[in-house]
Structure formats: structure tokens, C-alpha cells
Amino acid sequence: VEVVARNDPPEIPCSICGEPATEICLECLYEKDVEDPFFCDACFEKHECDEEMSLPVVNSPRMGQCAYMG
């Protein structure tokens, strides 16, 4: 058996501090048209948008779509 592809998660940095991102802010992505809506836990706590507008960063092309949580 030969592995020809791997499903390694993308390395997405926090838009503020550069640490690995854990949250994507949907309000920034869709309503504010922010280019980089990814945040780590610490930076998202300080972020101005509501917590209900965030989803976890997951290894899926559906990340950030229709409340998809992986």
C-alpha cells in the first residue's frame, strides 16, 4: 500500500498574533468583508463580534459554511 495523499490540516495563523487559529468569525467574513477572519482563542475573546458568529477552524473545505463544525 502506498499513500499518495494526506489530509493534513492547513496551518492557519491568527490574524492578530500569528498563533494557530481556532475560530473563524463569520460576521467578519461575510458582513464586514475582512480578508483574514481567523483568530486564536485569546484574541477572539478580545474581538468585537459576538461569540455566536464564530465557528471552529476545521480541516474541511466547508469550514465557515452553514454552521458546519466538522
C-alpha positions, -999 to +999 in steps of 0.1 A: +000+000+000+013+034-010-001+066+004-005+091-024-023+119-005-027+130+031-054+150+047-031+172+069-049+202+084-039+236+070-018+258+092-039+289+096-024+317+118-044+341+139-049+374+121-037+393+152-009+374+169+001+346+145-006+317+168-026+288+154-062+299+147-090+281+164-120+303+154-133+318+122-155+349+126-185+347+102-195+383+108-161+395+096-160+370+067-195+377+053-207+411+066-175+431+070-156+415+041-125+411+063-097+394+043-084+374+073-112+364+098-092+338+117-084+341+155-069+321+183-089+317+215-072+345+233-076+371+205-112+361+198-121+368+234-110+404+228-127+405+193-156+429+189-180+404+172-204+382+191-194+347+201-225+333+182-208+345+150-178+321+153-172+286+142-142+264+149-114+261+124-117+226+110-100+206+083-127+208+057-135+229+026-169+236+042-153+255+071-173+286+077-203+274+057-239+269+071-228+263+107-205+234+097-185+223+127-165+195+112 
